[in-house]
Amino acid sequence: MPERKIVDAKNTFCPGPLMELIANMKQAEVGDELEVLSTDEGSANDIPEWINKVGHEMLESFQDEGVWHIVVRKIK
Amino acid sequence: MKILIVGGGMGGTILANNLARRLRNELKTGKASITMLSASDKHMYQPGLLYVAVGKMNPSELYRDQASLLEPSIEFKVDPVVEFDLDNNSVKSQSGATYSYDVIVIATGSRTHAEGTPGLAENAEMFYTEADAVKMYRRLEEFEGGKVVVAVGVPHKCPMAPLEITFMLIDYFKQRGIWDDVHLHYTYPIGRTHSLEPVAKWATPEFDRMGVTYETLFNMKEVTTDTVISEEGSEEKFDLLVTVPAHKGMQVIEDAGMGAGGFIPTDRQRLNMEGRDNVFVIGDTTNLPISKAGSTAHFEAEALAENIASMVTIGTATRDYDGKVFCFIEAGEGKATYAMFNYQNPPDPKEPTAGIHWFKTAYNKMYWASARGLL
């Protein structure tokens, strides 16, 4: 079973949610899922943009009580 | 209460001195003790390496004897920890000794991990150790022009370093009179030129004004003798590659299984290791999603010193760390600015000024007062 790791980047400005995801992606295994928690509106756009450009998989993205949950899978 | 501090960098040193002052009476009466274990008898001012890399500081200016920075009531040993036994409140050190504790603070910092990117260590210049910074300066002195690429790994120590080294390289090339023969190309891992949006909004037009080209969403995958290839599929040829490499926590943390990449899962406010009430973590060693910077370690150390002192005197912690970070930003042309923020308030950097540059230059000397807990 692939693991799902939570990357809690709520209420942080630097390095920020996407940079946290990139750092965590390096430590993940192919097939693992990562769920980024972000209070930065920009994450809903910039994380999918990077995921698509690199070639990982976007699983879902939704906002709940002011927090974006962006779930991705490491493909390579 | 036996307090053991592992690591004699900025965080550990400020914490130890702050605690020693708060617990002066308890240390005298034996109610408390503070022991620091460090890997070196020397303390290095790490931000100075950036200046060494461009010939603005000499390595000899970066060091003090660690013992000279510590309050006399602190027991200091050069004896790095090689094994943590958190279940039994003890550590083993390189000398073979076992140190027990009631409270432990882990402040072992981070290290570059250039070897994680194939070809990077062999083909790039960097400035995170004295040897690397000196090597980079020697390489710059030989450089007569061509394409210089700045490439950035994740995570890295000092979030301002990519911008600062870029602006300082411009100054360096101008002072040597070869700027017209240089094409400087800046790359950055996310979709703007800096992780802090207000800083990116300032830096990007500065790059345009100075003729620096840039590419965002660029994460190094592999480096050859003349090309850096990104995870995103682009390639950049270079004559000189300058990198801010990815970092990891210390090997002993990874080996103990205390945190992926050597970064220990840490509570944001109380700074305890997750699941442990008597294990605290500060500085680069945490896995907190905040800047790996000296100022982070400094402000965490102050908050934690207050809490540990309260644990000794009234039996409980009293303060939360609020995520405070303060970073100078050298902007080139003799100017600098700064970014200050915490968990709740974003940064609002001001226009760079000569005054802030000179304050930063002064801080390069005042650091030692800061490490002693006086500033």
Interface residues (C-beta under 8 A of the other chain):
Chain A: V7 D8 A9 N11 T12 F13 C14 P15 G16 P17 L18 M19 E20 I22 A23 K26 Q27 G42 D46 E49 W50 K53 V54
Chain B: G116 V154 P155 P159 P189 I190 G191 S195 L196 E197 L217 N219 E231 E232 G233 A246 A260 G261 P289 I290 S291 G323 V325 A339 F341 Y343 Q344 P346 P347
